[in-house]
Amino acid sequence: MNKAVIYFGATGNEAADQMVMQVLEEYCTVNGYEVVAVISENARPEGMTFPMKFAFVGMAEVEDVDVVVTLMSDMVGDCEETIMDNIIMLGEHGITVETANDDMAGYYQKMEQAGKKEDNGIVSLADFMAVFFQTSQSRQIGGFMSKCCVICVGRNADRAADRIEAYAKKADFEIVETIFKDTKSVERLKFYIERDSIISILVSSIYDISSDKDVVKGIMELAAEHGISINDESRGYEPALISFEEDNAG
């Protein structure tokens, strides 16, 4: 049985949102899908947010997730380019997107014609430990802005902070703190992570957390355990990575 995640943009109208939920649940039942999680966020014209896309990818890492089910293509993105980018990204991790409105087939046809669909795009768990979200808790995200912490240290910390904070606001994050001193970054991050106060940590470089690779690795593992992503500006805000292979060389 294929496993599905139900996703929709909540309008704040309880009756309307409940109706959408019923439609999506019936769609999954008719298609024989097992629903492993229900996730919502505030409806927005641009479609699904940046952290939401990584939540789906993270789910594929920790549990078999085959499909994201939503109401219509408008909930995936606000234009063809955005929709294509989103389904290609999810497709690289073995996830397809289906809608109760049945309006995704054309996008997948274009994707296949362009030769962009890959079958073996899943990265290793070690590489992805900074981003995955634990679906075993079937955590529902909705009704509030996603919260993040920003870390910027070094000579150009102020300028880096301005850039990252601007990006965070554009991506609908609420910034709970911007940390400038590396001497307190680890302590503050552990505080937020252990209390599940944030869902993402935005850094200009992964080593803004600490210059000690073991400390960085420990924070990445702790964040992964709590379903919190660490996203690196130098990687285009993709999950932050460090080379663990170097530790085993020689």
JOUR-V653555 format. One record per residue. N is the residue number from 1. RES is the residue in one letter. BURIAL is b if it has 9 or more other C-alpha atoms within 8 Angstrom, else e. Layout:
# JOUR-V653555
n=N res=RES burial=BURIAL
n=N res=RES burial=BURIAL
This chain:
# JOUR-V653555
n=1 res=M burial=e
n=2 res=N burial=b
n=3 res=K burial=b
n=4 res=A burial=b
n=5 res=V burial=b
n=6 res=I burial=b
n=7 res=Y burial=b
n=8 res=F burial=b
n=9 res=G burial=b
n=10 res=A burial=b
n=11 res=T burial=b
n=12 res=G burial=e
n=13 res=N burial=e
n=14 res=E burial=e
n=15 res=A burial=e
n=16 res=A burial=e
n=17 res=D burial=b
n=18 res=Q burial=e
n=19 res=M burial=e
n=20 res=V burial=b
n=21 res=M burial=e
n=22 res=Q burial=e
n=23 res=V burial=b
n=24 res=L burial=b
n=25 res=E burial=b
n=26 res=E burial=e
n=27 res=Y burial=b
n=28 res=C burial=b
n=29 res=T burial=b
n=30 res=V burial=e
n=31 res=N burial=e
n=32 res=G burial=e
n=33 res=Y burial=b
n=34 res=E burial=b
n=35 res=V burial=b
n=36 res=V burial=b
n=37 res=A burial=b
n=38 res=V burial=b
n=39 res=I burial=b
n=40 res=S burial=b
n=41 res=E burial=b
n=42 res=N burial=b
n=43 res=A burial=b
n=44 res=R burial=e
n=45 res=P burial=e
n=46 res=E burial=b
n=47 res=G burial=b
n=48 res=M burial=b
n=49 res=T burial=b
n=50 res=F burial=e
n=51 res=P burial=b
n=52 res=M burial=e
n=53 res=K burial=b
n=54 res=F burial=b
n=55 res=A burial=b
n=56 res=F burial=b
n=57 res=V burial=b
n=58 res=G burial=b
n=59 res=M burial=b
n=60 res=A burial=b
n=61 res=E burial=b
n=62 res=V burial=b
n=63 res=E burial=e
n=64 res=D burial=e
n=65 res=V burial=b
n=66 res=D burial=b
n=67 res=V burial=b
n=68 res=V burial=b
n=69 res=V burial=b
n=70 res=T burial=b
n=71 res=L burial=b
n=72 res=M burial=b
n=73 res=S burial=b
n=74 res=D burial=b
n=75 res=M burial=b
n=76 res=V burial=b
n=77 res=G burial=b
n=78 res=D burial=b
n=79 res=C burial=e
n=80 res=E burial=e
n=81 res=E burial=e
n=82 res=T burial=b
n=83 res=I burial=b
n=84 res=M burial=b
n=85 res=D burial=e
n=86 res=N burial=b
n=87 res=I burial=b
n=88 res=I burial=b
n=89 res=M burial=e
n=90 res=L burial=b
n=91 res=G burial=b
n=92 res=E burial=b
n=93 res=H burial=b
n=94 res=G burial=b
n=95 res=I burial=b
n=96 res=T burial=b
n=97 res=V burial=b
n=98 res=E burial=b
n=99 res=T burial=b
n=100 res=A burial=b
n=101 res=N burial=e
n=102 res=D burial=e
n=103 res=D burial=e
n=104 res=M burial=b
n=105 res=A burial=e
n=106 res=G burial=e
n=107 res=Y burial=b
n=108 res=Y burial=e
n=109 res=Q burial=e
n=110 res=K burial=e
n=111 res=M burial=b
n=112 res=E burial=b
n=113 res=Q burial=e
n=114 res=A burial=e
n=115 res=G burial=e
n=116 res=K burial=e
n=117 res=K burial=b
n=118 res=E burial=e
n=119 res=D burial=e
n=120 res=N burial=e
n=121 res=G burial=e
n=122 res=I burial=e
n=123 res=V burial=e
n=124 res=S burial=e
n=125 res=L burial=e
n=126 res=A burial=e
n=127 res=D burial=b
n=128 res=F burial=b
n=129 res=M burial=b
n=130 res=A burial=b
n=131 res=V burial=b
n=132 res=F burial=b
n=133 res=F burial=b
n=134 res=Q burial=b
n=135 res=T burial=b
n=136 res=S burial=e
n=137 res=Q burial=e
n=138 res=S burial=b
n=139 res=R burial=b
n=140 res=Q burial=e
n=141 res=I burial=e
n=142 res=G burial=b
n=143 res=G burial=b
n=144 res=F burial=e
n=145 res=M burial=b
n=146 res=S burial=b
n=147 res=K burial=b
n=148 res=C burial=b
n=149 res=C burial=b
n=150 res=V burial=b
n=151 res=I burial=b
n=152 res=C burial=b
n=153 res=V burial=b
n=154 res=G burial=e
n=155 res=R burial=e
n=156 res=N burial=e
n=157 res=A burial=b
n=158 res=D burial=e
n=159 res=R burial=e
n=160 res=A burial=b
n=161 res=A burial=b
n=162 res=D burial=e
n=163 res=R burial=e
n=164 res=I burial=b
n=165 res=E burial=b
n=166 res=A burial=e
n=167 res=Y burial=e
n=168 res=A burial=b
n=169 res=K burial=b
n=170 res=K burial=e
n=171 res=A burial=e
n=172 res=D burial=b
n=173 res=F burial=b
n=174 res=E burial=b
n=175 res=I burial=b
n=176 res=V burial=e
n=177 res=E burial=e
n=178 res=T burial=b
n=179 res=I burial=b
n=180 res=F burial=b
n=181 res=K burial=e
n=182 res=D burial=b
n=183 res=T burial=e
n=184 res=K burial=e
n=185 res=S burial=b
n=186 res=V burial=b
n=187 res=E burial=e
n=188 res=R burial=e
n=189 res=L burial=b
n=190 res=K burial=b
n=191 res=F burial=e
n=192 res=Y burial=b
n=193 res=I burial=b
n=194 res=E burial=e
n=195 res=R burial=e
n=196 res=D burial=e
n=197 res=S burial=e
n=198 res=I burial=b
n=199 res=I burial=b
n=200 res=S burial=b
n=201 res=I burial=b
n=202 res=L burial=b
n=203 res=V burial=b
n=204 res=S burial=b
n=205 res=S burial=b
n=206 res=I burial=b
n=207 res=Y burial=b
n=208 res=D burial=b
n=209 res=I burial=b
n=210 res=S burial=b
n=211 res=S burial=e
n=212 res=D burial=e
n=213 res=K burial=e
n=214 res=D burial=e
n=215 res=V burial=b
n=216 res=V burial=b
n=217 res=K burial=b
n=218 res=G burial=e
n=219 res=I burial=b
n=220 res=M burial=b
n=221 res=E burial=b
n=222 res=L burial=b
n=223 res=A burial=b
n=224 res=A burial=b
n=225 res=E burial=e
n=226 res=H burial=b
n=227 res=G burial=b
n=228 res=I burial=b
n=229 res=S burial=b
n=230 res=I burial=b
n=231 res=N burial=b
n=232 res=D burial=b
n=233 res=E burial=b
n=234 res=S burial=e
n=235 res=R burial=b
n=236 res=G burial=e
n=237 res=Y burial=b
n=238 res=E burial=e
n=239 res=P burial=b
n=240 res=A burial=b
n=241 res=L burial=e
n=242 res=I burial=e
n=243 res=S burial=e
n=244 res=F burial=e
n=245 res=E burial=e
n=246 res=E burial=e
n=247 res=D burial=e
n=248 res=N burial=e
n=249 res=A burial=e
n=250 res=G burial=e
